[in-house]
Amino acid sequence: IGFLSPADAPRLAEAAEARLALAVGAREPSDGSGAPAAKMGQCPNCGAAALTHQEGCDICLNCGYSRCG
C-alpha cells in the first residue's frame, strides 16, 4: 500500500468499503461518529463482505454477483 504500515491496512480497507457503500447509495443511520455506518452483506458467490441492495437486487461489488426478487 505504499507508505502505510501493515497495521494500517485493515483500517484503510474499512474506510474504502464504507466510502464505496456511500458512493453506491447504501446509506445507514449514523453510529454517532459523524459518518454514516455502512452495512454490507456477505456474497454467496465469492464470500466478500461486499453485498449491497440496489433497485430491488442484491449485488456484489466485488465479483458482480446479482440476485433480484
Secondary structure as UniProt FT lines:
FT   HELIX           6..8
FT   HELIX           9..23
FT   TURN            24..25
FT   TURN            44..46
FT   STRAND          51..54
FT   TURN            55..56
FT   STRAND          57..60
FT   TURN            61..63
FT   STRAND          66..68
//
